Amino acid sequence: MTSEAESMAEGRDTRDLGGRQTFHPDLSMLICMQSTSVRIDVATHEDLKHLAADMGTTVGHAVTLAVRSLRQARMGTELAAPLREDESAWLDAELG
């Protein structure tokens, strides 16, 4: 029989005697992850906790998703910008 710590390290679902989940498989990667602190105001932290809870995830994962979303939005803005002259010339070049 494996211990709960071994189950957690391997990302397996562990349940308590009442059948409630005590470990989320997606959190197994967080056990070995290095972390750091980011200073944010109390109101933003509360918003972040509520968003994470609504999404059924951790605060850290919610931050990861937010950063990814910001990166994608910035990329979309850059892609929507008018083409430079050299880009237009390259696209208009004759094939062959």
N, C-alpha and C positions, 0 to 999 in steps of 0.2 A: 504494500500500500504506500502511496506517495504522500508526502506532507503537503500542507497548504502552500508553503513557500515554494516547493518544487512545482506545484501546479501553477502558481502565479508566474514563476520564472519561465515556464513553458507556454504561458498564455492560455491555459485551460480554464474553463469555467469552474468556479468553486462556489458551492452554495452552503448556507448555514442549515441548521436542523429544521428550520421552518420552510426550507425550500427557496429562500430569498437569495438572490445573487449577491455575493460578497466581493467578487472580483470581476472586472470587465476585461474580456480577452484583448481588446484594443489597447488597454493600458499596460500590457506586458512590456512594450517597448520603452515605456517611461522609467522602468526600473533601472535600466543601464544608461539612460540619457543624462548627460550633464545638464545643469540648469544654471540660470542666472536670475537676478532680480531686475525688474523694470519698475521704475517709480511712476505711478499714475495717481491721479486724485481719487478720493474716496468714491465720489459719484460714478466715475468711469469704472472703477473696480466693481461696484454694485451692479452696474449695467452689464458688465462682462460676465459676472457670476450668473445673472438672470438669463442672459443669452445662452451661456453654456448649459445651464439647467434645461432650458427650453429645447435645446438641440440634443440633449442627452449625452453630453460630452464633458470633457474637463475644460477648465479655464485655459490651460496651456494649449489645448487643441483648438479652442475657439480663437485664440490669438494667432495660431498658425494659419487657420482658415482666413482670418481677417487680413493678415499680411499677404497671403496668396491672392485674395480678392483685390487688394490695393495694387499689387504688382500687375495683375491682369488688366485693371482699369487704366493704369498708366500705359501699358502696352497698347491698349485699344486707342487711347488718345494719340499716341505716337503714330499708330497706323492710319488714323483718320486725318492726320496732318497732310497738307498739300505736298505733292512730290517736289523734290528739288529739281533743278534744271537738268543735272546729269542723270538723275533717275528717269525723268521723262524721255531724255534722249536715248537712254539704253532700252527703254520699253518700246520706243518708236523705231528702233533700228531694224533694218531689213534682215530677214533671215536668209542664210545661205551664203 
